[in-house]
């Protein structure tokens, strides 16, 4: 009986935390995005006096939001794929090979996470100019790859470490080709890690502001650069709410799809290290 009551209490606390952490902010953003310009929402009104889609229409018609969405959703998949390709060899080395300085190399690979993004963006911009790279799109792609490589390396390192050596040896003893060994021993275990790395880098790229702003401004805009423009000195909460929902909702959908893919791939059962 006590255990049952404790479980109920824990579930209730979890629900309260989720409501306060997710539902309330999301609900407030949705309400602010629907506030009609003719009726301001201010104290002591608990709810907006009038709701409409005027803010959404104005944002779409009076800003370059459509262009920014095109930039963001073109950048993100390219960054995710390139980051995954570049991270795979390093992750394999960290997980499967023994070499001098391995620990130091692993620590160095995490440096982009330690340095503030604006510091990285400023020095990265200077480096791009010295290299003669002035095109905005490839410059931002390179910057995002540098920033998000640590995520992909860390995730793939864990995945490579879970591949069972006895499966690799068995496939080799049976005369399997390198590709056959990879597809039978590595790929089933790597699939969840590959999906995780892709989705995390994708979302991080969409939400990244510092490099997109420093390198891309003023003519190359993304969704975060538009959002932060409404969070600056001219703080316009309803407009910021519209852009934030456009930024957040697709990411939530992607996370739900990712969770479904993980379950369908049987991520729990393919792991294990021999």
KEKE-3310 file (N, C-alpha, C; in steps of 0.2 Angstrom, whole numbers, plus 5000, padded with zeros to 4 digits):
npx = (5004:5010:5020:5012:5006:5017:5021:5011:5012:5024:5022:5012:5020:5029:5020:5016:5028:5031:5020:5022:5035:5034:5021:5015:5024:5023:5009:5008:5016:5008:4996:5001:5005:4993:4987:4977:4981:4973:4968:4977:4986:4987:4990:4976:4971:4968:4968:4970:4960:4955:4957:4966:4973:4981:4994:5002:4999:5004:5018:5021:5019:5026:5039:5055:5052:5048:5059:5069:5065:5067:5081:5085:5080:5087:5100:5101:5099:5110:5121:5119:5121:5134:5141:5139:5146:5159:5161:5161:5174:5182:5175:5175:5188:5190:5182:5186:5200:5216:5227:5241:5239:5225:5215:5217:5215:5201:5196:5200:5192:5180:5181:5174:5161:5164:5169:5162:5148:5148:5161:5168:5161:5166:5180:5180:5174:5184:5194:5188:5188:5202:5205:5199:5185:5170:5157:5141:5132:5140:5150:5143:5138:5150:5154:5143:5146:5158:5154:5145:5151:5156:5145:5140:5151:5153:5141:5141:5153:5149:5140:5148:5156:5148:5147:5148:5163:5164:5155:5160:5172:5167:5160:5171:5178:5170:5172:5167:5164:5172:5161:5150:5153:5152:5138:5132:5137:5140:5131:5117:5119:5123:5113:5103:5112:5116:5104:5101:5112:5110:5097:5099:5110:5103:5093:5100:5107:5096:5092:5103:5111:5122:5134:5126:5121:5133:5141:5132:5124:5121:5112:5109:5098:5091:5079:5081:5089:5079:5070:5078:5079:5067:5068:5077:5081:5070:5058:5046:5034:5022:5026:5038:5034:5027:5037:5045:5037:5036:5049:5050:5040:5041:5053:5049:5040:5050:5057:5048:5046:5058:5059:5050:5056:5067:5061:5056:5067:5072:5081:5085:5088:5098:5110:5125:5140:5153)
npy = (4994:5006:5008:5009:5021:5029:5028:5034:5047:5051:5050:5060:5071:5071:5074:5087:5094:5093:5100:5113:5115:5113:5113:5125:5136:5134:5135:5149:5155:5152:5159:5172:5174:5174:5186:5200:5214:5226:5225:5225:5214:5214:5217:5219:5207:5191:5182:5185:5198:5198:5187:5182:5179:5189:5193:5182:5183:5196:5194:5185:5192:5204:5202:5194:5180:5168:5167:5165:5153:5145:5146:5140:5127:5122:5123:5115:5100:5098:5101:5092:5079:5081:5083:5071:5062:5067:5065:5051:5043:5048:5045:5031:5028:5033:5024:5010:5009:5009:5021:5032:5047:5047:5050:5064:5068:5065:5075:5087:5086:5090:5104:5114:5114:5120:5133:5149:5153:5165:5169:5159:5161:5174:5173:5163:5169:5178:5169:5164:5174:5176:5164:5167:5164:5170:5168:5166:5155:5142:5146:5147:5134:5127:5133:5128:5115:5114:5118:5108:5095:5089:5084:5074:5066:5061:5054:5044:5038:5031:5022:5015:5008:4999:4989:4972:4962:4949:4946:4953:4946:4933:4935:4939:4927:4919:4923:4935:4950:4967:4976:4968:4963:4976:4979:4968:4967:4980:4990:4987:4990:5003:5011:5017:5026:5034:5039:5047:5056:5063:5069:5077:5086:5092:5098:5107:5115:5121:5129:5137:5153:5162:5160:5160:5173:5182:5178:5178:5190:5206:5201:5187:5178:5168:5158:5159:5171:5181:5179:5183:5196:5202:5201:5210:5227:5233:5226:5215:5206:5197:5195:5189:5177:5171:5168:5160:5149:5144:5140:5130:5120:5112:5105:5098:5089:5082:5076:5067:5059:5054:5047:5037:5030:5025:5016:5007:5002:4994:4998:4995:4981:4978:4982:4979:4973:4962)
npz = (5000:5004:4995:4983:4985:4986:4973:4966:4971:4966:4952:4951:4955:4944:4934:4937:4937:4923:4918:4922:4917:4903:4897:4902:4898:4884:4882:4885:4876:4864:4867:4868:4854:4848:4852:4849:4840:4842:4855:4869:4879:4895:4913:4923:4917:4915:4904:4886:4879:4866:4853:4838:4822:4817:4820:4816:4802:4799:4802:4792:4781:4782:4785:4782:4785:4778:4769:4779:4785:4774:4773:4786:4786:4775:4778:4790:4787:4779:4787:4797:4790:4785:4797:4803:4795:4796:4809:4811:4808:4819:4830:4829:4831:4844:4851:4847:4845:4853:4858:4860:4870:4869:4878:4880:4867:4867:4876:4870:4859:4864:4866:4858:4865:4877:4874:4873:4862:4854:4855:4848:4836:4832:4831:4822:4811:4808:4804:4792:4784:4782:4775:4763:4762:4758:4755:4762:4765:4764:4773:4785:4786:4788:4801:4809:4808:4815:4828:4832:4830:4842:4848:4839:4839:4852:4854:4843:4847:4859:4853:4844:4853:4858:4849:4846:4848:4845:4836:4825:4823:4820:4808:4800:4801:4793:4781:4777:4767:4769:4769:4771:4784:4791:4789:4795:4808:4813:4808:4813:4827:4827:4821:4830:4836:4825:4821:4832:4833:4821:4822:4834:4830:4819:4825:4834:4824:4818:4829:4832:4834:4836:4826:4815:4815:4817:4806:4795:4795:4787:4777:4776:4784:4797:4806:4820:4820:4817:4827:4838:4835:4839:4852:4857:4860:4855:4861:4856:4861:4856:4843:4844:4850:4840:4831:4839:4841:4828:4827:4838:4837:4825:4829:4840:4834:4827:4837:4842:4831:4830:4842:4840:4829:4835:4844:4834:4829:4838:4849:4861:4861:4853:4857:4868:4873:4869)
capx = (5000:5014:5023:5007:5005:5023:5021:5006:5014:5029:5018:5009:5025:5031:5015:5016:5034:5030:5015:5026:5041:5033:5014:5013:5027:5020:5003:5009:5018:5003:4992:5004:5005:4986:4984:4975:4985:4969:4967:4983:4985:4991:4987:4975:4968:4971:4968:4969:4953:4953:4962:4966:4979:4984:5001:5004:4998:5009:5024:5023:5019:5030:5046:5057:5052:5048:5066:5073:5064:5071:5088:5086:5079:5091:5106:5101:5100:5117:5125:5118:5124:5141:5144:5139:5151:5166:5162:5162:5180:5185:5171:5177:5195:5189:5179:5188:5207:5220:5233:5244:5235:5218:5211:5218:5211:5194:5195:5201:5186:5174:5182:5168:5156:5166:5170:5156:5147:5150:5168:5169:5159:5170:5186:5179:5173:5191:5198:5185:5191:5209:5205:5195:5178:5166:5150:5138:5130:5145:5153:5138:5138:5157:5153:5139:5149:5163:5151:5141:5155:5157:5139:5140:5157:5151:5135:5144:5158:5146:5137:5154:5159:5143:5147:5151:5169:5163:5151:5165:5177:5163:5159:5177:5180:5166:5174:5162:5168:5171:5154:5146:5154:5149:5131:5129:5140:5141:5125:5112:5120:5124:5107:5100:5116:5116:5098:5101:5116:5107:5092:5102:5113:5098:5089:5105:5108:5091:5092:5109:5111:5128:5137:5121:5121:5139:5143:5126:5121:5114:5108:5107:5094:5088:5073:5084:5091:5073:5068:5082:5078:5061:5070:5082:5079:5062:5055:5039:5032:5018:5030:5043:5030:5025:5043:5047:5033:5038:5055:5050:5035:5044:5058:5045:5038:5055:5059:5043:5047:5065:5058:5046:5061:5071:5057:5055:5074:5074:5088:5087:5090:5104:5116:5128:5147:5155)
capy = (5000:5012:5008:5011:5028:5033:5028:5039:5053:5052:5052:5067:5076:5072:5078:5094:5097:5093:5105:5119:5116:5112:5115:5132:5140:5133:5138:5156:5157:5151:5164:5178:5174:5176:5192:5204:5221:5231:5224:5223:5209:5217:5216:5213:5202:5184:5180:5190:5200:5196:5182:5182:5177:5195:5193:5177:5186:5201:5191:5181:5197:5210:5200:5188:5174:5163:5166:5163:5146:5141:5145:5136:5120:5120:5122:5109:5093:5098:5101:5085:5074:5082:5082:5064:5059:5069:5062:5044:5041:5050:5041:5024:5028:5033:5018:5004:5009:5011:5025:5037:5053:5046:5054:5071:5069:5066:5081:5092:5086:5094:5111:5119:5115:5124:5140:5153:5152:5171:5169:5155:5165:5180:5170:5159:5174:5181:5164:5163:5180:5175:5159:5169:5161:5175:5165:5166:5148:5137:5148:5145:5127:5125:5135:5124:5108:5114:5118:5102:5089:5085:5080:5068:5061:5058:5049:5039:5034:5026:5017:5010:5004:4994:4983:4966:4960:4942:4946:4955:4940:4928:4937:4938:4920:4916:4926:4941:4956:4972:4979:4963:4964:4982:4979:4963:4968:4987:4994:4986:4993:5010:5014:5022:5032:5038:5043:5052:5061:5067:5073:5082:5091:5095:5103:5112:5119:5126:5134:5141:5160:5166:5160:5163:5181:5185:5177:5179:5196:5207:5198:5180:5177:5162:5159:5162:5178:5184:5178:5187:5203:5204:5200:5215:5233:5234:5219:5214:5199:5193:5193:5184:5171:5168:5165:5155:5143:5141:5137:5125:5115:5107:5102:5093:5084:5078:5072:5062:5054:5051:5042:5031:5027:5021:5010:5003:4999:4990:5001:4991:4974:4977:4984:4974:4973:4956)
capz = (5000:5005:4988:4978:4987:4984:4965:4964:4973:4961:4945:4952:4955:4938:4930:4939:4934:4916:4916:4924:4913:4896:4895:4904:4893:4877:4881:4886:4869:4860:4868:4865:4847:4846:4855:4843:4841:4844:4862:4872:4885:4901:4920:4927:4913:4915:4897:4881:4878:4859:4849:4831:4818:4814:4821:4811:4795:4798:4802:4786:4775:4783:4787:4777:4788:4773:4767:4784:4786:4769:4775:4792:4784:4770:4782:4795:4785:4776:4793:4801:4786:4785:4804:4805:4791:4798:4816:4812:4809:4825:4835:4828:4834:4851:4854:4845:4845:4858:4855:4865:4869:4867:4883:4878:4861:4868:4879:4865:4854:4867:4867:4855:4869:4882:4872:4872:4855:4851:4855:4843:4830:4830:4829:4816:4805:4806:4800:4786:4779:4780:4770:4757:4761:4759:4754:4768:4766:4766:4779:4791:4786:4791:4808:4813:4809:4820:4834:4834:4830:4848:4850:4835:4840:4858:4853:4839:4851:4863:4848:4841:4859:4860:4844:4849:4844:4843:4829:4820:4822:4817:4801:4797:4800:4788:4774:4775:4765:4774:4769:4774:4791:4793:4789:4800:4815:4815:4807:4818:4833:4825:4819:4835:4837:4819:4821:4838:4831:4815:4825:4838:4826:4815:4829:4836:4819:4817:4834:4833:4833:4836:4820:4809:4816:4815:4799:4790:4795:4788:4772:4777:4790:4799:4811:4827:4820:4817:4834:4843:4833:4843:4859:4859:4863:4853:4863:4854:4864:4852:4837:4846:4852:4834:4828:4844:4840:4822:4829:4842:4836:4821:4833:4845:4830:4825:4842:4842:4826:4832:4847:4836:4825:4840:4846:4829:4827:4844:4851:4868:4861:4848:4861:4872:4871:4870)
cpx = (5004:5018:5019:5006:5011:5023:5016:5008:5020:5027:5015:5014:5028:5026:5015:5022:5034:5025:5019:5031:5039:5026:5013:5017:5025:5014:5003:5011:5013:4998:4995:5004:4998:4983:4983:4978:4980:4967:4973:4981:4990:4987:4981:4971:4972:4972:4967:4961:4951:4959:4961:4973:4982:4991:5005:5004:5003:5016:5026:5023:5024:5037:5048:5058:5052:5055:5070:5072:5067:5078:5089:5085:5083:5098:5106:5102:5107:5122:5125:5122:5132:5145:5144:5145:5158:5167:5163:5169:5183:5181:5174:5184:5195:5187:5182:5196:5210:5226:5235:5240:5228:5213:5211:5214:5203:5192:5195:5194:5180:5175:5176:5162:5158:5167:5163:5155:5149:5157:5170:5167:5163:5177:5186:5178:5180:5195:5195:5188:5198:5210:5202:5189:5174:5158:5147:5136:5135:5149:5149:5138:5145:5156:5149:5142:5154:5160:5148:5145:5155:5151:5139:5146:5155:5146:5138:5149:5155:5143:5143:5156:5154:5143:5151:5157:5168:5159:5156:5169:5173:5162:5165:5179:5176:5167:5170:5167:5167:5164:5149:5147:5151:5142:5128:5131:5139:5134:5119:5113:5121:5118:5104:5105:5116:5110:5098:5106:5113:5102:5094:5106:5108:5095:5094:5106:5103:5090:5098:5109:5117:5132:5132:5121:5127:5141:5138:5124:5124:5109:5106:5104:5092:5083:5076:5086:5085:5070:5071:5081:5072:5062:5075:5079:5072:5059:5047:5037:5028:5022:5035:5040:5028:5031:5046:5043:5035:5045:5055:5046:5038:5049:5055:5043:5044:5058:5054:5044:5054:5063:5054:5051:5065:5068:5057:5061:5076:5081:5090:5090:5096:5110:5119:5135:5150:5162)
cpy = (5006:5013:5011:5019:5032:5033:5034:5046:5055:5054:5059:5072:5077:5076:5085:5098:5098:5099:5112:5120:5116:5115:5123:5137:5140:5136:5146:5159:5157:5157:5171:5179:5176:5182:5197:5211:5226:5230:5221:5219:5212:5216:5221:5207:5196:5181:5186:5192:5198:5192:5183:5180:5183:5195:5188:5180:5191:5199:5188:5187:5202:5208:5195:5182:5168:5161:5163:5155:5142:5140:5140:5129:5118:5118:5116:5102:5093:5097:5095:5080:5075:5081:5075:5060:5061:5066:5055:5041:5042:5046:5034:5023:5028:5027:5011:5003:5011:5015:5030:5044:5053:5050:5061:5073:5070:5072:5087:5092:5089:5101:5116:5119:5120:5132:5143:5153:5159:5172:5165:5158:5170:5178:5166:5163:5177:5175:5163:5168:5179:5169:5161:5166:5167:5173:5164:5158:5143:5139:5146:5138:5124:5127:5130:5117:5108:5114:5112:5095:5086:5081:5073:5063:5058:5052:5043:5034:5029:5020:5012:5006:4999:4988:4978:4963:4953:4941:4948:4949:4934:4929:4937:4931:4916:4919:4931:4946:4961:4975:4974:4963:4970:4981:4974:4964:4975:4990:4993:4990:5001:5014:5019:5028:5037:5042:5049:5058:5066:5071:5078:5087:5095:5100:5109:5117:5124:5131:5138:5148:5163:5166:5162:5170:5184:5184:5179:5186:5201:5204:5191:5179:5170:5163:5161:5169:5183:5185:5183:5195:5206:5203:5205:5221:5234:5227:5219:5207:5195:5191:5188:5177:5168:5165:5159:5148:5140:5138:5130:5119:5110:5102:5096:5088:5079:5074:5066:5057:5050:5045:5036:5027:5022:5015:5005:4999:4994:4992:4997:4985:4973:4978:4978:4973:4966:4956)
cpz = (5000:4998:4983:4979:4985:4976:4963:4965:4968:4954:4946:4952:4948:4933:4931:4936:4926:4914:4917:4919:4905:4894:4896:4899:4886:4877:4881:4879:4864:4861:4866:4858:4844:4848:4849:4845:4843:4851:4865:4878:4890:4908:4920:4923:4913:4909:4892:4880:4871:4856:4842:4828:4815:4814:4816:4804:4794:4798:4795:4780:4776:4784:4782:4781:4784:4771:4773:4786:4781:4771:4780:4790:4778:4774:4786:4793:4782:4782:4796:4797:4786:4792:4805:4801:4794:4805:4816:4812:4816:4831:4835:4832:4841:4854:4853:4845:4851:4855:4861:4864:4868:4872:4882:4872:4862:4872:4874:4860:4857:4868:4864:4860:4875:4880:4871:4864:4851:4851:4849:4836:4828:4828:4822:4810:4803:4802:4793:4781:4777:4775:4764:4756:4763:4758:4760:4770:4768:4772:4786:4792:4790:4799:4812:4813:4815:4827:4836:4833:4836:4850:4846:4837:4847:4857:4849:4843:4855:4859:4846:4847:4860:4855:4847:4845:4842:4837:4824:4818:4818:4810:4797:4796:4794:4781:4772:4772:4770:4774:4772:4782:4794:4794:4794:4807:4817:4814:4811:4825:4832:4824:4824:4836:4831:4819:4826:4836:4825:4818:4829:4835:4822:4819:4832:4830:4817:4822:4835:4830:4832:4829:4814:4809:4814:4808:4794:4789:4790:4782:4772:4784:4791:4804:4817:4826:4820:4824:4839:4841:4837:4850:4861:4862:4861:4854:4861:4856:4859:4846:4838:4848:4845:4831:4833:4843:4833:4823:4833:4840:4831:4825:4838:4840:4828:4831:4843:4837:4827:4837:4844:4832:4830:4842:4840:4827:4833:4847:4858:4867:4857:4852:4864:4869:4874:4874)
residu = (UNK:UNK:UNK:UNK:UNK:UNK:UNK:UNK:UNK:UNK:UNK:UNK:UNK:UNK:UNK:UNK:UNK:UNK:UNK:UNK:UNK:UNK:UNK:UNK:UNK:UNK:UNK:UNK:UNK:UNK:UNK:UNK:UNK:UNK:UNK:UNK:UNK:UNK:UNK:UNK:UNK:UNK:UNK:UNK:UNK:UNK:UNK:UNK:UNK:UNK:UNK:UNK:UNK:UNK:UNK:UNK:UNK:UNK:UNK:UNK:UNK:UNK:UNK:UNK:UNK:UNK:UNK:UNK:UNK:UNK:UNK:UNK:UNK:UNK:UNK:UNK:UNK:UNK:UNK:UNK:UNK:UNK:UNK:UNK:UNK:UNK:UNK:UNK:UNK:UNK:UNK:UNK:UNK:UNK:UNK:UNK:UNK:UNK:UNK:UNK:UNK:UNK:UNK:UNK:UNK:UNK:UNK:UNK:UNK:UNK:UNK:UNK:UNK:UNK:UNK:UNK:UNK:UNK:UNK:UNK:UNK:UNK:UNK:UNK:UNK:UNK:UNK:UNK:UNK:UNK:UNK:UNK:UNK:UNK:UNK:UNK:UNK:UNK:UNK:UNK:UNK:UNK:UNK:UNK:UNK:UNK:UNK:UNK:UNK:UNK:UNK:UNK:UNK:UNK:UNK:UNK:UNK:UNK:UNK:UNK:UNK:UNK:UNK:UNK:UNK:UNK:UNK:UNK:UNK:UNK:UNK:UNK:UNK:UNK:UNK:UNK:UNK:UNK:UNK:UNK:UNK:UNK:UNK:UNK:UNK:UNK:UNK:UNK:UNK:UNK:UNK:UNK:UNK:UNK:UNK:UNK:UNK:UNK:UNK:UNK:UNK:UNK:UNK:UNK:UNK:UNK:UNK:UNK:UNK:UNK:UNK:UNK:UNK:UNK:UNK:UNK:UNK:UNK:UNK:UNK:UNK:UNK:UNK:UNK:UNK:UNK:UNK:UNK:UNK:UNK:UNK:UNK:UNK:UNK:UNK:UNK:UNK:UNK:UNK:UNK:UNK:UNK:UNK:UNK:UNK:UNK:UNK:UNK:UNK:UNK:UNK:UNK:UNK:UNK:UNK:UNK:UNK:UNK:UNK:UNK:UNK:UNK:UNK:UNK:UNK:UNK:UNK:UNK:UNK:UNK:UNK:UNK:UNK:UNK)
# end
